[in-house]
Amino acid sequence: MRENTIVLEGGLGNRMRVAASAYAMSREANIPLRVVWTAQWGMRCRFDELFEPVAVPGDTPFCLRDAEGWERAVLARPRLSNMYAPRVLQRLCFSKIILAPQVWHLNQEGFDYRDWMRRGGCMLAAYRDFCDWDAADLRLLFRPNATVQRLIDARCSRFTADTIGIHIRRTDHRQAIDESPLELFVEAIEREREASSCTTLRHGDTFRIYLATDDEATKDALRSRYGSSVIMSDAEATRESADGIRDALAEMFALSRTRRIYGSAGSTFSPIAAALGNVPITIVQRDGDGTIDLRCRNMCRT
């Protein structure tokens, strides 16, 4: 069977869930899959600048790696800036193609991706997962390299057993801005702080808040309100440099080490962190049901 190619698109959380989805399919259905990490807008960073090389157990026909050589041109997203040339190249190289915008609709229709890939030679570009996966798959594939691990350890050095994680997504994420306002996070923090007071008296653990956000105004607001109880990165959030992506990954793994996570509506960042750490997560959402759009089994949800 010819190898199938999965092209990872989107931000960190989206790429990680698609890769976990692909690995689960390859392992369970013995379908050869090459999962390729491409550097593009919003992800100006290579896989090997973030993670250790992937080694899967047994004889699972699966690999996850950076795009190499000709793949950088062929697997790029077709757009006006590249004159849509990748679309022509992809049609020459692959027998069947599914592009990222199609995946949501196919998922709703119950599309059988396994049957589609069985003959091989397929290309699937995605920022949404397309089959169920386990949190253990995520932890197997994504092990921070030494540089990122040092950032994570430094970030978590002030954590206590009573540290909660807060992920407030802003910038270009319209749903998170509209449905997860700052005041709802403050309400959640206040509930947690009140509930932790008796625990602090019994065990001596100090209540801490780990804040992961891409918004400087949010940092200022929570720092002003909670002072030294808030732990956060001093770096300005950016997805346009390798250093910025490494800092974001450190934020994700730091969140995974907290006692409980409160996340923003529509973002995969904090649910992936919850899966990595096997910690409960609550989506802070105005008039919402708190559901999480991930196809992950065995993940704590509330």
C-alpha positions as a LaTeX table, in Angstrom:
\begin{tabular}{lrrr}
\hline
Residue & $x$ (\AA) & $y$ (\AA) & $z$ (\AA) \\
\hline
Met1 & 0.00 & 0.00 & 0.00 \\
Arg2 & 1.28 & 3.47 & $-0.82$ \\
Glu3 & 1.79 & 5.75 & 2.16 \\
Asn4 & $-0.87$ & 8.36 & 2.93 \\
Thr5 & 0.10 & 11.89 & 3.91 \\
Ile6 & $-1.48$ & 13.98 & 6.67 \\
Val7 & $-0.57$ & 17.67 & 6.57 \\
Leu8 & $-0.84$ & 19.44 & 9.94 \\
Glu9 & $-2.34$ & 22.92 & 9.83 \\
Gly10 & $-3.39$ & 25.54 & 12.37 \\
Gly11 & $-1.92$ & 26.30 & 15.78 \\
Leu12 & $-0.32$ & 24.05 & 18.38 \\
Gly13 & $-3.47$ & 22.51 & 19.82 \\
Asn14 & $-4.99$ & 21.79 & 16.43 \\
Arg15 & $-1.81$ & 20.19 & 15.08 \\
Met16 & $-1.42$ & 18.03 & 18.15 \\
Arg17 & $-4.96$ & 16.69 & 18.04 \\
Val18 & $-4.76$ & 15.92 & 14.32 \\
Ala19 & $-1.48$ & 14.05 & 14.81 \\
Ala20 & $-2.96$ & 12.05 & 17.71 \\
Ser21 & $-5.98$ & 11.25 & 15.54 \\
Ala22 & $-3.72$ & 10.05 & 12.72 \\
Tyr23 & $-1.63$ & 7.89 & 15.03 \\
Ala24 & $-4.72$ & 6.25 & 16.53 \\
Met25 & $-5.96$ & 5.39 & 13.04 \\
Ser26 & $-2.61$ & 4.04 & 11.91 \\
Arg27 & $-2.24$ & 1.92 & 15.05 \\
Glu28 & $-5.75$ & 0.52 & 15.07 \\
Ala29 & $-6.25$ & $-0.02$ & 11.31 \\
Asn30 & $-2.63$ & $-0.65$ & 10.25 \\
Ile31 & $-2.85$ & 2.15 & 7.66 \\
Pro32 & 0.51 & 3.66 & 6.64 \\
Leu33 & 0.54 & 7.36 & 7.52 \\
Arg34 & 3.18 & 10.02 & 7.07 \\
Val35 & 2.28 & 13.04 & 9.20 \\
Val36 & 4.06 & 16.19 & 8.10 \\
Trp37 & 4.61 & 19.37 & 10.11 \\
Thr38 & 4.86 & 22.44 & 7.86 \\
Ala39 & 5.98 & 25.89 & 8.97 \\
Gln40 & 3.45 & 28.49 & 7.82 \\
Trp41 & 1.60 & 31.60 & 8.93 \\
Gly42 & 0.78 & 31.30 & 12.63 \\
Met43 & 3.33 & 28.52 & 13.09 \\
Arg44 & 6.78 & 29.86 & 12.20 \\
Cys45 & 8.51 & 26.98 & 13.89 \\
Arg46 & 9.71 & 23.49 & 12.99 \\
Phe47 & 8.65 & 20.37 & 14.87 \\
Asp48 & 12.23 & 19.62 & 15.89 \\
Glu49 & 12.54 & 23.10 & 17.45 \\
Leu50 & 9.82 & 22.07 & 19.91 \\
Phe51 & 9.78 & 18.32 & 20.40 \\
Glu52 & 11.93 & 15.23 & 20.65 \\
Pro53 & 11.93 & 12.86 & 17.65 \\
Val54 & 8.90 & 10.55 & 17.59 \\
Ala55 & 9.41 & 6.85 & 18.14 \\
Val56 & 6.24 & 4.75 & 18.10 \\
Pro57 & 6.18 & 1.25 & 19.61 \\
Gly58 & 5.90 & $-1.96$ & 17.63 \\
Asp59 & 5.46 & $-1.99$ & 13.88 \\
Thr60 & 2.82 & 0.76 & 13.56 \\
Pro61 & 3.29 & 2.20 & 10.03 \\
Phe62 & 3.42 & 5.80 & 11.23 \\
Cys63 & 5.87 & 8.69 & 11.24 \\
Leu64 & 5.64 & 12.32 & 12.33 \\
Arg65 & 8.29 & 14.74 & 11.11 \\
Asp66 & 9.03 & 18.11 & 9.55 \\
Ala67 & 8.40 & 18.75 & 5.87 \\
Glu68 & 11.56 & 18.13 & 3.88 \\
Gly69 & 12.82 & 19.48 & 0.56 \\
Trp70 & 10.17 & 19.32 & $-2.12$ \\
Glu71 & 7.43 & 18.72 & 0.47 \\
Arg72 & 7.63 & 22.34 & 1.61 \\
Ala73 & 6.35 & 23.45 & $-1.80$ \\
Val74 & 3.94 & 20.60 & $-2.52$ \\
Leu75 & 2.28 & 20.49 & 0.90 \\
Ala76 & 1.90 & 24.24 & 1.38 \\
Arg77 & $-1.66$ & 25.54 & 1.63 \\
Pro78 & $-2.80$ & 26.84 & $-1.80$ \\
Arg79 & $-3.32$ & 30.59 & $-1.56$ \\
Leu80 & $-3.05$ & 33.75 & $-3.62$ \\
Ser81 & 0.46 & 34.47 & $-2.30$ \\
Asn82 & 1.79 & 31.25 & $-3.88$ \\
Met83 & $-0.42$ & 31.60 & $-6.97$ \\
Tyr84 & $-2.23$ & 28.40 & $-5.89$ \\
Ala85 & 0.68 & 26.40 & $-7.34$ \\
Pro86 & 0.54 & 23.75 & $-4.55$ \\
Arg87 & $-2.95$ & 22.76 & $-5.73$ \\
Val88 & $-1.55$ & 21.69 & $-9.11$ \\
Leu89 & 1.40 & 19.87 & $-7.52$ \\
Gln90 & $-0.85$ & 18.04 & $-5.06$ \\
Arg91 & $-3.09$ & 16.77 & $-7.86$ \\
Leu92 & $-0.01$ & 15.40 & $-9.60$ \\
Cys93 & 1.34 & 13.68 & $-6.47$ \\
Phe94 & $-1.77$ & 12.25 & $-4.79$ \\
Ser95 & $-4.66$ & 10.13 & $-6.00$ \\
Lys96 & $-7.21$ & 11.64 & $-3.59$ \\
Ile97 & $-7.16$ & 14.88 & $-1.62$ \\
Ile98 & $-9.15$ & 16.34 & 1.27 \\
Leu99 & $-8.39$ & 19.92 & 2.27 \\
Ala100 & $-8.77$ & 21.35 & 5.77 \\
Pro101 & $-12.06$ & 23.28 & 5.26 \\
Gln102 & $-13.79$ & 20.05 & 4.19 \\
Val103 & $-13.01$ & 18.08 & 7.36 \\
Trp104 & $-15.68$ & 19.62 & 9.58 \\
His105 & $-18.43$ & 18.83 & 7.04 \\
Leu106 & $-17.14$ & 15.28 & 6.49 \\
Asn107 & $-17.06$ & 14.68 & 10.26 \\
Gln108 & $-20.69$ & 15.76 & 10.50 \\
Glu109 & $-21.59$ & 13.29 & 7.74 \\
Gly110 & $-19.78$ & 10.40 & 9.44 \\
Phe111 & $-17.26$ & 10.06 & 6.61 \\
Asp112 & $-15.19$ & 6.85 & 6.71 \\
Tyr113 & $-11.59$ & 8.10 & 6.56 \\
Arg114 & $-10.19$ & 4.61 & 7.06 \\
Asp115 & $-11.90$ & 3.22 & 3.99 \\
Trp116 & $-10.88$ & 6.32 & 2.02 \\
Met117 & $-7.21$ & 5.77 & 2.88 \\
Arg118 & $-6.99$ & 2.01 & 2.51 \\
Arg119 & $-5.67$ & 2.05 & $-1.07$ \\
Gly120 & $-3.01$ & 4.60 & $-0.18$ \\
Gly121 & $-1.73$ & 7.66 & $-2.00$ \\
Cys122 & $-4.13$ & 10.03 & $-0.22$ \\
Met123 & $-3.46$ & 13.49 & 1.15 \\
Leu124 & $-5.45$ & 14.96 & 4.04 \\
Ala125 & $-4.74$ & 18.51 & 5.26 \\
Ala126 & $-6.44$ & 19.17 & 8.60 \\
Tyr127 & $-6.68$ & 21.31 & 11.69 \\
Arg128 & $-9.56$ & 19.20 & 13.06 \\
Asp129 & $-9.19$ & 15.64 & 14.31 \\
Phe130 & $-10.98$ & 13.02 & 12.26 \\
Cys131 & $-11.13$ & 9.95 & 14.53 \\
Asp132 & $-11.07$ & 9.21 & 18.26 \\
Trp133 & $-7.72$ & 9.19 & 20.05 \\
Asp134 & $-6.46$ & 8.64 & 23.57 \\
Ala135 & $-4.63$ & 11.13 & 25.76 \\
Ala136 & $-1.83$ & 8.55 & 25.92 \\
Asp137 & $-1.37$ & 8.99 & 22.13 \\
Leu138 & $-0.81$ & 12.69 & 22.69 \\
Arg139 & 1.79 & 12.12 & 25.39 \\
Leu140 & 3.63 & 9.56 & 23.26 \\
Leu141 & 3.96 & 11.84 & 20.23 \\
Phe142 & 4.69 & 15.17 & 21.89 \\
Arg143 & 7.65 & 15.20 & 24.26 \\
Pro144 & 9.19 & 18.68 & 24.68 \\
Asn145 & 12.85 & 18.96 & 23.75 \\
Ala146 & 15.45 & 20.05 & 26.30 \\
Thr147 & 15.13 & 23.76 & 25.48 \\
Val148 & 11.35 & 23.78 & 25.96 \\
Gln149 & 11.58 & 21.54 & 29.03 \\
Arg150 & 13.78 & 24.10 & 30.77 \\
Leu151 & 11.14 & 26.76 & 30.07 \\
Ile152 & 8.41 & 24.51 & 31.47 \\
Asp153 & 10.36 & 23.70 & 34.64 \\
Ala154 & 11.15 & 27.38 & 35.25 \\
Arg155 & 7.49 & 28.31 & 34.69 \\
Cys156 & 6.30 & 25.71 & 37.19 \\
Ser157 & 8.93 & 26.34 & 39.87 \\
Arg158 & 6.46 & 28.42 & 41.95 \\
Phe159 & 3.55 & 26.01 & 41.60 \\
Thr160 & 1.94 & 24.59 & 44.71 \\
Ala161 & $-0.50$ & 21.71 & 44.95 \\
Asp162 & $-3.25$ & 24.35 & 44.97 \\
Thr163 & $-2.39$ & 26.02 & 41.64 \\
Ile164 & $-5.18$ & 26.41 & 39.08 \\
Gly165 & $-4.66$ & 27.10 & 35.38 \\
Ile166 & $-6.40$ & 29.92 & 33.50 \\
His167 & $-6.26$ & 30.13 & 29.70 \\
Ile168 & $-7.70$ & 33.34 & 28.28 \\
Arg169 & $-7.52$ & 33.47 & 24.50 \\
Arg170 & $-7.86$ & 36.82 & 22.81 \\
Thr171 & $-6.20$ & 38.47 & 19.73 \\
Asp172 & $-7.92$ & 37.08 & 16.61 \\
His173 & $-10.21$ & 34.51 & 18.30 \\
Arg174 & $-13.68$ & 36.01 & 17.98 \\
Gln175 & $-15.55$ & 33.23 & 19.80 \\
Ala176 & $-13.29$ & 33.35 & 22.84 \\
Ile177 & $-13.56$ & 37.14 & 23.01 \\
Asp178 & $-17.36$ & 37.12 & 22.74 \\
Glu179 & $-18.22$ & 34.07 & 24.86 \\
Ser180 & $-15.46$ & 33.98 & 27.49 \\
Pro181 & $-15.19$ & 37.50 & 28.98 \\
Leu182 & $-12.70$ & 38.29 & 31.71 \\
Glu183 & $-15.37$ & 38.72 & 34.39 \\
Leu184 & $-16.38$ & 35.06 & 34.10 \\
Phe185 & $-12.79$ & 33.98 & 34.72 \\
Val186 & $-12.64$ & 36.27 & 37.74 \\
Glu187 & $-15.80$ & 34.63 & 39.10 \\
Ala188 & $-14.20$ & 31.19 & 38.65 \\
Ile189 & $-11.00$ & 32.32 & 40.36 \\
Glu190 & $-12.93$ & 33.75 & 43.29 \\
Arg191 & $-14.84$ & 30.49 & 43.75 \\
Glu192 & $-11.60$ & 28.53 & 43.68 \\
Arg193 & $-9.87$ & 30.90 & 46.08 \\
Glu194 & $-12.72$ & 30.72 & 48.57 \\
Ala195 & $-12.86$ & 26.92 & 48.35 \\
Ser196 & $-9.11$ & 26.65 & 48.83 \\
Ser197 & $-8.98$ & 28.66 & 52.06 \\
Cys198 & $-9.73$ & 25.70 & 54.32 \\
Thr199 & $-7.34$ & 23.49 & 52.34 \\
Thr200 & $-4.60$ & 26.06 & 52.83 \\
Leu201 & $-5.17$ & 26.00 & 56.57 \\
Arg202 & $-4.99$ & 22.18 & 56.67 \\
His203 & $-2.05$ & 21.54 & 54.35 \\
Gly204 & $-0.16$ & 24.80 & 54.09 \\
Asp205 & $-0.47$ & 25.01 & 50.30 \\
Thr206 & $-0.72$ & 28.54 & 48.97 \\
Phe207 & $-3.35$ & 29.31 & 46.34 \\
Arg208 & $-1.76$ & 30.16 & 43.00 \\
Ile209 & $-3.08$ & 31.09 & 39.55 \\
Tyr210 & $-1.17$ & 30.16 & 36.43 \\
Leu211 & $-2.29$ & 32.50 & 33.63 \\
Ala212 & $-1.72$ & 31.59 & 29.98 \\
Thr213 & $-2.88$ & 34.32 & 27.62 \\
Asp214 & $-2.00$ & 36.07 & 24.38 \\
Asp215 & $-3.24$ & 39.43 & 25.65 \\
Glu216 & $-1.11$ & 41.92 & 27.58 \\
Ala217 & $-4.14$ & 43.82 & 28.91 \\
Thr218 & $-5.44$ & 40.60 & 30.49 \\
Lys219 & $-2.07$ & 40.05 & 32.17 \\
Asp220 & $-2.15$ & 43.56 & 33.59 \\
Ala221 & $-5.73$ & 43.19 & 34.86 \\
Leu222 & $-5.14$ & 39.93 & 36.73 \\
Arg223 & $-1.73$ & 41.01 & 38.01 \\
Ser224 & $-3.34$ & 44.15 & 39.41 \\
Arg225 & $-6.12$ & 42.15 & 41.08 \\
Tyr226 & $-4.21$ & 39.14 & 42.43 \\
Gly227 & $-0.63$ & 40.36 & 42.67 \\
Ser228 & 2.03 & 37.74 & 43.38 \\
Ser229 & $-0.56$ & 34.95 & 43.38 \\
Val230 & $-0.52$ & 35.10 & 39.58 \\
Ile231 & 2.24 & 33.26 & 37.70 \\
Met232 & 2.65 & 34.14 & 34.03 \\
Ser233 & 5.17 & 34.49 & 31.22 \\
Asp234 & 6.91 & 37.83 & 30.86 \\
Ala235 & 7.35 & 37.27 & 27.11 \\
Glu236 & 4.99 & 38.95 & 24.68 \\
Ala237 & 2.84 & 36.37 & 22.91 \\
Thr238 & 3.60 & 35.85 & 19.22 \\
Arg239 & 3.14 & 33.03 & 16.72 \\
Glu240 & 5.52 & 34.53 & 14.19 \\
Ser241 & 8.82 & 33.34 & 15.69 \\
Ala242 & 10.28 & 30.08 & 16.98 \\
Asp243 & 10.83 & 31.68 & 20.42 \\
Gly244 & 7.17 & 32.72 & 20.55 \\
Ile245 & 5.95 & 29.22 & 19.71 \\
Arg246 & 8.32 & 27.65 & 22.24 \\
Asp247 & 6.93 & 29.97 & 24.91 \\
Ala248 & 3.37 & 29.00 & 23.93 \\
Leu249 & 4.26 & 25.31 & 24.21 \\
Ala250 & 5.74 & 25.92 & 27.66 \\
Glu251 & 2.44 & 27.61 & 28.59 \\
Met252 & 0.51 & 24.55 & 27.44 \\
Phe253 & 2.62 & 22.11 & 29.45 \\
Ala254 & 2.56 & 24.40 & 32.48 \\
Leu255 & $-1.23$ & 24.39 & 32.32 \\
Ser256 & $-1.10$ & 20.58 & 32.21 \\
Arg257 & 0.60 & 20.59 & 35.63 \\
Thr258 & $-2.10$ & 22.60 & 37.41 \\
Arg259 & $-4.85$ & 21.17 & 39.60 \\
Arg260 & $-7.69$ & 22.32 & 37.34 \\
Ile261 & $-7.91$ & 24.32 & 34.12 \\
Tyr262 & $-10.40$ & 27.01 & 33.14 \\
Gly263 & $-10.31$ & 27.55 & 29.37 \\
Ser264 & $-11.74$ & 29.81 & 26.69 \\
Ala265 & $-14.61$ & 28.92 & 24.35 \\
Gly266 & $-13.62$ & 27.56 & 20.95 \\
Ser267 & $-9.92$ & 27.13 & 21.69 \\
Thr268 & $-8.20$ & 23.73 & 21.59 \\
Phe269 & $-5.17$ & 24.96 & 23.55 \\
Ser270 & $-6.44$ & 24.32 & 27.08 \\
Pro271 & $-8.29$ & 21.05 & 26.30 \\
Ile272 & $-5.05$ & 19.68 & 24.87 \\
Ala273 & $-3.25$ & 20.78 & 28.04 \\
Ala274 & $-5.91$ & 19.00 & 30.09 \\
Ala275 & $-5.41$ & 15.82 & 28.08 \\
Leu276 & $-1.62$ & 16.00 & 28.48 \\
Gly277 & $-1.89$ & 16.30 & 32.26 \\
Asn278 & $-5.07$ & 14.28 & 32.76 \\
Val279 & $-6.54$ & 17.16 & 34.75 \\
Pro280 & $-10.16$ & 18.38 & 34.82 \\
Ile281 & $-11.12$ & 21.30 & 32.63 \\
Thr282 & $-14.01$ & 23.73 & 32.61 \\
Ile283 & $-14.72$ & 25.88 & 29.57 \\
Val284 & $-15.67$ & 29.35 & 30.79 \\
Gln285 & $-18.46$ & 30.37 & 28.48 \\
Arg286 & $-21.32$ & 32.84 & 28.56 \\
Asp287 & $-24.65$ & 30.95 & 28.26 \\
Gly288 & $-22.79$ & 27.87 & 27.04 \\
Asp289 & $-22.83$ & 24.19 & 27.94 \\
Gly290 & $-19.08$ & 23.85 & 28.40 \\
Thr291 & $-18.68$ & 21.19 & 25.74 \\
Ile292 & $-15.30$ & 20.59 & 24.14 \\
Asp293 & $-14.95$ & 19.96 & 20.41 \\
Leu294 & $-12.32$ & 17.21 & 20.64 \\
Arg295 & $-12.54$ & 13.56 & 19.65 \\
Cys296 & $-10.44$ & 12.46 & 22.63 \\
Arg297 & $-11.39$ & 9.51 & 24.80 \\
Asn298 & $-10.42$ & 9.27 & 28.48 \\
Met299 & $-10.03$ & 13.00 & 29.01 \\
Cys300 & $-11.32$ & 14.63 & 32.18 \\
Arg301 & $-14.18$ & 17.03 & 31.45 \\
Thr302 & $-16.60$ & 19.05 & 33.52 \\
\hline
\end{tabular}
